[in-house]
Amino acid sequence: MSLFKKVSDFAKSPQGKRAMEQAKKYAQDPKNKEKIDRVKNRITGKGKGH
């Protein structure tokens, strides 16, 4: 079974739906959104400062 299929199956399960809701609530908090943006920028290379 491929990794994508496993992730897809988990996302459709009750546990996966619960995890998605928790992630959405976490991401909506302004402090958490700032943390997410910093990590995202570091990964994409937009936060290097030079």
C-alpha positions in Angstrom: 0.0 0.0 0.0 1.4 3.4 -1.0 2.1 6.1 1.6 -0.4 8.4 -0.2 -3.1 5.8 0.1 -2.4 5.3 3.8 -2.6 9.1 4.4 -5.8 9.3 2.4 -7.4 6.5 4.3 -6.4 8.1 7.6 -7.8 11.5 6.6 -11.2 9.8 5.9 -11.3 8.0 9.2 -12.9 9.4 12.4 -9.5 9.8 14.0 -8.2 11.6 10.9 -11.2 14.0 10.8 -10.6 14.8 14.5 -6.9 15.5 13.8 -7.9 17.8 10.9 -10.2 19.8 13.1 -7.6 20.1 15.8 -5.1 21.3 13.3 -7.5 23.9 11.9 -8.2 25.3 15.4 -4.5 25.4 16.1 -3.7 27.2 12.9 -6.4 29.8 13.5 -4.8 31.1 16.7 -2.7 34.2 15.8 0.3 33.1 17.9 0.3 29.7 16.3 -0.2 31.2 12.8 2.9 33.3 13.3 4.9 30.2 14.3 3.6 28.3 11.3 4.5 31.2 9.0 8.1 31.4 10.4 8.7 27.7 9.9 7.1 27.8 6.4 9.4 30.8 5.5 12.4 29.0 6.8 11.7 25.9 4.8 11.0 27.9 1.6 14.0 30.1 2.1 12.1 33.4 2.4 13.2 34.1 6.0 17.0 34.2 5.5 17.4 37.9 6.2 20.0 38.5 3.5 
